[in-house]
Amino acid sequence: MSLIAVTTVFAATDQGGGDSGSFLVSPDVGLMIWTLVVFAIAMWVLAKFAFPRIAEALDKRQRAIEESIDYAERTRSQADEIVARARRTGETAEAESLAEAKRKREELMDQTRREIEQETKRAISEIRTQVADLTVLATEKVTRRTLTEDDQRKLVDDAVAELDFASLSGDRGER
C-alpha cells in the first residue's frame, strides 16, 4: 500500500469525528518527546544492565578462543618436537644398524681370511710331506737302494727348496 492509500484509509475511518487513528499519520510533538524519553530510558537501562553483561560474555568468549588457539599452538609444537625426536631416533638407529652390519661383515671377512690362510698352510704342509715321500720313493726306485736317513733328509731339502710353495699360497715373491 502506498502512503496515500494509508492516509485515505485513516481519513475515511476518521470521518466519524474521532481522533482515533490520525495520530499514526500526523505525529504530535508530545508523542515524539515521550517516545524519545522512553527510548532514552530504554537505552540507559540497556547500557546499565544488558550491555556490560553482553560485553563480559563477548570478552569471555574471546579469551576462550585465544586460549584454544594457544593450546593448539602448544600441542602442535609438542607434536613437531615428538616427530623430530622420532626422526632423530630413527636416523640414529639406522646408523647404528648399518655400523653393526659393517662390523659383522668385517668380522666374517677376517674370519674367512684366517680360515683360508690356515687351510692353505695345512695344504702346503701336506703337499710338502707328500713331495718328500714321493721324492724318497722315486730316488729309491731310481738308485735301487735304500737311502740312509741323512741322504733322505738332504734329498728332501733339495727337492723342497726347488719347489715354489709361495705361488701355491698366493704369496708372490715370498718363500
LINKABEL-V486562 format. One record per residue. N is the residue number from 1. PHI is phi in whole degrees, -180 to 180 (none if undefined). PSI is psi as a letter, one per 30 degrees, with the letter a starting at -180 (* if undefined). Layout:
{{N/PHI/PSI} {N/PHI/PSI}}
//
This chain:
{{1/none/k} {2/-90/l} {3/-65/e} {4/-67/e} {5/-66/e} {6/-65/e} {7/-62/e} {8/-65/e} {9/-64/e} {10/-69/e} {11/-67/e} {12/-69/e} {13/-75/f} {14/-88/f} {15/-67/f} {16/-70/f} {17/99/f} {18/-95/l} {19/-108/h} {20/-70/e} {21/-115/f} {22/-76/f} {23/-69/f} {24/-76/e} {25/-90/e} {26/-114/j} {27/-67/k} {28/-101/k} {29/-64/e} {30/-63/e} {31/-64/e} {32/-66/e} {33/-65/e} {34/-63/e} {35/-62/e} {36/-66/e} {37/-64/e} {38/-64/e} {39/-64/e} {40/-64/e} {41/-64/e} {42/-62/e} {43/-66/e} {44/-65/e} {45/-62/e} {46/-62/e} {47/-66/e} {48/-76/e} {49/-114/e} {50/-84/e} {51/-61/e} {52/-61/e} {53/-68/e} {54/-65/e} {55/-63/e} {56/-63/e} {57/-64/e} {58/-66/e} {59/-63/e} {60/-61/e} {61/-65/e} {62/-63/e} {63/-62/e} {64/-63/e} {65/-66/e} {66/-62/e} {67/-64/e} {68/-64/e} {69/-65/e} {70/-61/e} {71/-62/e} {72/-64/e} {73/-67/e} {74/-63/e} {75/-63/e} {76/-65/e} {77/-66/e} {78/-64/e} {79/-64/e} {80/-63/e} {81/-63/e} {82/-63/e} {83/-64/e} {84/-64/e} {85/-63/e} {86/-65/e} {87/-64/e} {88/-64/e} {89/-63/e} {90/-63/e} {91/-65/e} {92/-64/e} {93/-62/e} {94/-64/e} {95/-63/e} {96/-64/e} {97/-64/e} {98/-64/e} {99/-64/e} {100/-65/e} {101/-64/e} {102/-65/e} {103/-63/e} {104/-65/e} {105/-61/e} {106/-63/e} {107/-61/e} {108/-64/e} {109/-64/e} {110/-63/e} {111/-63/e} {112/-64/e} {113/-61/e} {114/-62/e} {115/-64/e} {116/-64/e} {117/-61/e} {118/-63/e} {119/-66/e} {120/-64/e} {121/-62/e} {122/-65/e} {123/-65/e} {124/-64/e} {125/-62/e} {126/-64/e} {127/-63/e} {128/-59/e} {129/-63/e} {130/-66/e} {131/-62/e} {132/-63/e} {133/-64/e} {134/-65/e} {135/-64/e} {136/-63/e} {137/-63/e} {138/-65/e} {139/-66/e} {140/-64/e} {141/-70/e} {142/-70/e} {143/-88/f} {144/54/h} {145/-149/l} {146/-87/k} {147/-86/l} {148/-76/l} {149/-62/e} {150/-66/e} {151/-65/e} {152/-62/e} {153/-62/e} {154/-64/e} {155/-66/e} {156/-66/e} {157/-61/e} {158/-65/e} {159/-68/e} {160/-68/e} {161/-65/e} {162/-77/f} {163/-77/k} {164/-103/i} {165/-73/f} {166/-64/e} {167/-70/f} {168/-72/e} {169/-88/f} {170/90/g} {171/-93/i} {172/-71/k} {173/91/f} {174/-107/l} {175/-121/*}}
//
